[in-house]
Amino acid sequence: MLDAAGTPLPTHDALPSLGVTAPADAGTSVILDPGDDASFTITYSDGSQLPPSASCPTSSALAVTPEGSPRPVIFSYSIEAFPYIQGEQCGSVIVGEIGR
């Protein structure tokens, strides 16, 4: 997650705090031919379980680094990622598997 100036916002994998571990096959490569596309999910808490006064930094963009790439792909996307569990830090996200 990046702010409007392109500075990284604190972001972390929420699965461990939720007591979930990644599947054993996590890390399987998806190879795309030119012109193909793929998708993935990014899940984050909307903060509805927190007090109304709670707030977290909102991203202006996401940076995703494909395996083997020296640079991330950056695309506009606004996320205000709240902690899943009260008392934890902002920036909790769960990134799903890439699929065609």
MARTOR-955366 format. One record per residue: residue in one letter; y, x, z of N, C-alpha, C in turn. Coordinates in steps of 0.2 Angstrom, whole numbers. Example, Ala and Ser with C-alpha at 12.3 -4.5 7.8 and 13.67 -1.06 7.14 Angstrom:
% MARTOR-955366
R|A|-28|66|39|-22|62|39|-16|66|39
R|S|-11|64|35|-5|68|36|0|64|39
% end
This chain:
% MARTOR-955366
R|M|-6|4|0|0|0|0|6|4|0
R|L|11|3|-4|17|7|-5|23|2|-4
R|D|28|5|-1|35|1|0|39|1|-6
R|A|45|-2|-6|49|-2|-12|51|5|-15
R|A|51|10|-10|53|16|-13|47|20|-15
R|G|41|17|-15|35|21|-17|32|25|-11
R|T|34|24|-5|32|28|1|25|24|3
R|P|20|28|5|14|24|7|15|21|14
R|L|13|15|15|13|11|21|6|13|25
R|P|6|13|31|0|14|35|-5|9|33
R|T|-11|11|30|-16|6|28|-23|9|31
R|H|-27|4|33|-34|6|35|-39|1|34
R|D|-45|3|34|-51|-1|32|-52|-5|38
R|A|-52|-12|38|-53|-16|43|-60|-17|45
R|L|-65|-16|41|-72|-17|42|-74|-14|49
R|P|-73|-8|51|-76|-5|57|-73|-9|63
R|S|-67|-11|63|-64|-15|69|-67|-22|69
R|L|-70|-24|64|-73|-31|64|-81|-30|65
R|G|-83|-24|66|-90|-23|68|-95|-23|61
R|V|-92|-22|56|-95|-23|49|-95|-16|46
R|T|-101|-14|43|-102|-8|40|-103|-9|32
R|A|-101|-4|28|-101|-5|21|-108|-5|19
R|P|-110|-9|14|-117|-9|11|-119|-2|9
R|A|-126|-1|9|-129|5|8|-127|8|1
R|D|-126|3|-4|-125|5|-11|-117|5|-12
R|A|-113|5|-7|-106|6|-8|-105|13|-12
R|G|-101|13|-16|-99|19|-20|-103|19|-27
R|T|-106|14|-29|-109|14|-35|-103|14|-40
R|S|-104|18|-46|-99|18|-51|-99|13|-56
R|V|-94|10|-58|-93|5|-63|-90|9|-69
R|I|-93|10|-75|-90|13|-80|-88|8|-85
R|L|-82|9|-88|-79|5|-92|-78|8|-99
R|D|-79|5|-104|-77|7|-111|-70|5|-112
R|P|-67|9|-117|-60|7|-119|-59|0|-120
R|G|-54|-3|-117|-53|-11|-118|-57|-15|-114
R|D|-61|-13|-110|-65|-16|-105|-60|-17|-99
R|D|-62|-22|-94|-59|-23|-88|-63|-24|-83
R|A|-61|-23|-77|-65|-24|-71|-60|-27|-65
R|S|-63|-30|-60|-59|-33|-55|-62|-31|-48
R|F|-58|-32|-43|-60|-31|-36|-56|-36|-32
R|T|-58|-37|-26|-54|-41|-21|-51|-36|-16
R|I|-46|-38|-13|-43|-35|-7|-41|-41|-3
R|T|-44|-41|3|-43|-46|8|-39|-43|14
R|Y|-35|-48|17|-31|-46|22|-29|-52|26
R|S|-27|-51|33|-26|-56|37|-19|-59|36
R|D|-18|-65|36|-11|-68|35|-7|-69|41
R|G|-10|-67|47|-7|-67|53|-7|-73|57
R|S|-10|-78|54|-10|-85|57|-13|-85|64
R|Q|-17|-80|66|-20|-80|72|-16|-76|77
R|L|-10|-74|75|-5|-70|79|1|-74|81
R|P|4|-72|86|11|-76|88|15|-76|83
R|P|19|-81|82|24|-82|77|29|-77|76
R|S|30|-73|81|35|-68|81|32|-61|78
R|A|26|-61|76|23|-55|74|25|-54|67
R|S|26|-47|65|28|-46|58|25|-39|57
R|C|24|-38|50|21|-31|48|25|-29|41
R|P|25|-23|40|29|-21|33|25|-24|27
R|T|29|-26|22|27|-29|16|27|-24|11
R|S|21|-23|7|21|-19|2|24|-21|-4
R|S|26|-17|-9|29|-19|-15|24|-17|-21
R|A|19|-13|-19|14|-10|-24|8|-8|-20
R|L|3|-8|-24|-4|-5|-22|-5|1|-26
R|A|-8|6|-23|-10|12|-27|-18|13|-26
R|V|-21|12|-32|-29|13|-32|-31|19|-36
R|T|-35|23|-33|-37|30|-36|-44|29|-38
R|P|-45|28|-45|-52|28|-48|-55|35|-46
R|E|-62|34|-45|-66|40|-44|-65|45|-49
R|G|-64|51|-48|-63|57|-52|-56|57|-55
R|S|-52|53|-54|-45|53|-56|-41|57|-52
R|P|-36|61|-55|-32|65|-50|-26|61|-48
R|R|-25|55|-51|-19|51|-49|-21|44|-48
R|P|-17|40|-44|-19|33|-43|-16|29|-49
R|V|-18|23|-49|-15|18|-54|-11|14|-49
R|I|-5|13|-51|0|9|-46|2|2|-50
R|F|1|-3|-46|3|-10|-49|7|-13|-43
R|S|11|-18|-46|15|-22|-41|11|-27|-38
R|Y|12|-27|-31|8|-32|-27|11|-32|-20
R|S|13|-38|-18|16|-39|-11|11|-41|-6
R|I|10|-37|-1|5|-39|4|8|-38|11
R|E|8|-43|15|10|-41|22|4|-42|26
R|A|0|-36|27|-6|-36|30|-6|-35|37
R|F|-8|-41|41|-8|-41|48|-14|-38|51
R|P|-15|-36|57|-21|-34|60|-26|-41|60
R|Y|-32|-39|60|-37|-45|60|-38|-47|68
R|I|-37|-42|72|-38|-43|79|-31|-41|83
R|Q|-28|-45|87|-22|-44|90|-22|-37|94
R|G|-17|-34|94|-17|-27|97|-18|-21|92
R|E|-21|-23|87|-23|-17|82|-16|-17|77
R|Q|-17|-12|73|-11|-10|69|-10|-14|63
R|C|-4|-14|60|-3|-18|53|-7|-13|48
R|G|-8|-16|42|-11|-13|37|-18|-13|36
R|S|-21|-18|40|-29|-19|39|-31|-23|33
R|V|-35|-19|29|-37|-22|23|-44|-21|22
R|I|-47|-26|18|-54|-25|16|-55|-25|8
R|V|-57|-19|5|-57|-19|-2|-64|-20|-4
R|G|-65|-25|-8|-72|-27|-11|-74|-23|-16
R|E|-80|-24|-18|-83|-20|-24|-80|-21|-30
R|I|-80|-16|-35|-78|-17|-42|-83|-20|-46
R|G|-81|-25|-50|-86|-29|-54|-83|-30|-61
R|R|-87|-31|-65|-85|-33|-72|-84|-40|-73
% end
